[in-house]
């Protein structure tokens, strides 16, 4: 069975003129200087696979090493859609059953099969050698857990216990346990501690009224990792939106957006999640859907492409995608209503890849920060380079992720900032871990937390 029945991927490959502008933008090329670990090299490799070449394990490794950070996409003068190529190539490794071991819907019911090819065709025969049993088991465990908040919450107890008892330190890099189980060591290393100012227990209310004059009615994505690991970020997001005059709807039945699945090539699984989320947010009838996680927002804006080949869903997907806005994007468009109070801080702003490269949102977060009295924004020297989080990358490629995290921590430390600010939960986990490893006393916060502190006239120390 052909890997590219409609010829769409071949057309993307042929767009590449091998100019090399992508090389300095690629984190893995910066790490190793290997041509096949650059976008240009991977495009050449994908072209060979499309032409029927037999892939080796080394070829699969080069594709797996890609972070999917999309830094090469805006850097490319020819406009090559590398994101389409790498998502397709990862589905070739996953094989026909891309949805993993858990095919049930959010409510546990059986989910209908979904097309996996780039144009809605049946899933192709794998063109890459299968991953090892260890790698497959790890990915299956991740995708059976992370997209399901209730399951993810069950992990919090063991993770916190490991932190309290010192097991996480015993699994540190360089230890025998860390070398034998690097993926587990990575998971323990990036796991969040208990927040300094945790919100009240329980989920956000389904309806939060605007404060003052109502200016908009918006829905809010609670997310999976965000709502479990960073409930204080969701609480801050809700308070800021209400303070800016938004009636806020947070549907209780919402599930995963499918971002992790989509970016790992598990297209059928991503489609299933997307359909469920579309149905959830169609009901409230909101003006916009605000997302405070860069990876989630990027995936939701792709729903129109994801479901374009299904007539009964294409229009609905496009309608939802058109309403999706990143938290900073929406606030910049809405304009301020609530007064800002001084925060005498220097903050280093980190560009999350799926915000800066995929959604092309870089100016709005900085403008929102700069509008806070007495707050200064410091720029990172490598602002456009991935921190190494990249969805599940820091769990499945811990060595490369650790190197990139260390670079980002050094760049943050060089700014002399009091606080690092990001707009993505994975980045927050990764950079906080790298800063701790480097012994740099710099806390990490979400943009929403900083704005919330300013609007509520909270002391700067509450962020530190």
C-alpha positions, 0 to 999 in steps of 0.5 A: 500500500502506498504511503502517499496515495494523493501525492500530497507528501511528495509535493511537500518534499519537492518544495524543499530546495535544500538551501540550508536556512533550516539548519541554524534553527534546528535544535538537534542539528545544533546539538550534533551537527548531523545532516540527517538530524536536520530538517533538510536531512529528514526531508531527504530521508522521507522522500526516499521512503516515499520512493520505496526505500527500505528504512533502517533502524538508524533512519527511524532513529533520525526521525524520532530524534526530531522534536517537532518544534516547527522552528524550521517552518518559519525559517524556510524561505520556500514555505515547506510544510515540514510539520505535515511530513514529520507527523506523517512519518511518525505514523509510519512508525506507529503502524495501522493501530495508531490509537494505542491500546485504549480505544475507548471514548472519554466516557469509556464507550467504544470509539469508531475507527477514524482515518489515519492517512493525510487525506483520510485514507486508511492507515499505511503499512509501516515504512519504518522498522517497529520500535522496540518493545520497551519503546512501544510500552513506554509510549502506550503507557504515556498515551493511556495516561496523559490524555486522561486527567482522572488517570493522570491525577492517580499518578500525583500521589506516587510522584509526590511520594517519590519527591518526599522520600528522595527516590527522585534524587536517587534516580538522578542522572549519573546514578545506576538507577538513572542509567537503567531506567532513563525514561523513569528518571526523566519523568521524576525529574520533570514532575512538578512539586506542590505549588506554593499557592495551590487553588482550592480543591476541585474543578473550576465552576462551569460558569464564571460571570464577568466582573463589571460590564460583559464584553465577551462570552468565551469558552476555556480549555481546561487541558489535561496536563494543565488542569492536573499539574498546574490547576493554579494556572487555570484558576489565574486564567479564569480570574483574568478573563473574568476581570477583563469582562468575559463570561467564562464557560468551562464545560465539565465534560471536555476531554483531551484536545489530541495535541500529544497524539497528533504531534506523535503521529497517532492521527486516528487517536487525535481525530477521535479526541478532536471530534469529542471536543468539537461536540463539547464546545459546540453546545455552549455557543461561545464567541471564542475558545481561549487556550492557555497551553501553546501545544493545545492551541496549535492542535485545535487550530489544525482541526480544519485540516485534520478533519477536512476529508470527512464531509460531516465534520469538515465544516464543524471543525473549521468553525471551531478552529476559527474560534480558538485563540491563545490566552495572550492572543485573545487578551491583546485583541480584546484590549485591557479593561482591568487596571494593572498594578505595579510588579517590580520584577524582571522577567525572562520570557520564553517562547513556547515552540507551538506558540511562536513557530506554529501559531506565530504569536510572539508580540502579544505576550511581551506587550501584555507583560510590558503593560504592567507597571514596573515590570521589565522583560528580559530577552533570552539569547536563544529565544527561538530554540526549543527547551527540550520538552516538545510534547512527550520528547523529554520522556522518550528522548531524555538525553537530548532533552536534558542537553536542550534544557540545560542550554535553556537554563543557562540562557535564562540565568544569563538574563539575571531575571527574577522570574521566567515566564512561559505559555505552555505547561510542558515548557514550564516543567522542563525549564523548572527542572533544568533550572533546579539541576543547574542550581539557579534559583529562578521560579517559573510562572505562566503569563496568566499568573503574572497578569493575575497578580498585577490585576489583583494587586498581589505582591511580587513575592507571591510569584517567587 
